[in-house]
Amino acid sequence: MIKVDKNLNCNWKFEYGDVGQATTTDFDDSEWYDVGLPHSFGIPYFMENDFYGYTRYHKILITFLYK
C-alpha cells in the first residue's frame, strides 16, 4: 500500500443554517459558497460581524487504494 499525504483544506462548500439533509451522498451543494479552510464566515468572506447560529461545511472525499 502506498501512503499519500493530501491537503484537504481546499474545495469546501459552506452554507448558513442547519442543513440536515446535507449528510446524504446525493445532496446538491451547487448553490453553496465555495470556501477553503481555515474559513471564517465573518470578514472578509461575507462581511458578517454579528451572525450567531448554525453553519454547515460540506466536502466529498474519495479514497483510492493502490497496491
N, C-alpha and C positions, 0 to 999 in steps of 0.2 A: 504494500500500500504506500502511496506517495502522499506526503503531507504538504499542503499548500496553505500559506497564510494569505488571507484576503481581508482588506479593509472594508468593513460593512457600513461605513459612515455615509456613503453617497446613495443617491436614488431612493430616498424615502418619500412617502406621501404623508400629509398632515391634514387634519380637519378638526375644527372646533366641535365640541359636543360629545355625547356618549353614543357612539355609533355601534350598537351591539352586534348588528349583522355583519360587521367587518371581519368577523372571525371565520367566515365561510371561504372556501377555496375559490368560489366563482364570484366573489364580491367585486363590483365595478368601482374602482377608486379613481377613475379618469378625471373626475371633476374636483379632486382634492388638490391641495397645493403641493408642488414639488419642493422638497427641502433636503438639506444634508444635516448630518449630526456633527457636532453638537448644535442644537437648534433652540432658539428662544422665540416663543410666539409673541414676544414684545418687540421692542425696537431692535434691529432695523427692519425685520421682515414685514410685519403687519401694522406697525405703528400703534400697538395696543399697550397702554400703560396700566389699565385697570381691569383686565379680564380675570375673572375668577370662575372656575368651573372645570368641566371635563374636556379633555382633548384626546385625540387618537392618532397614533402613528401606525403606518402600515408598510410592510415590505415583504416581497415574496423571495424566499430563499430556496435555492435549488442545490441539492447535494449530488455530486457525482462521485462514484467510487472508481478509482483507477487501479488496475492490477499491474 
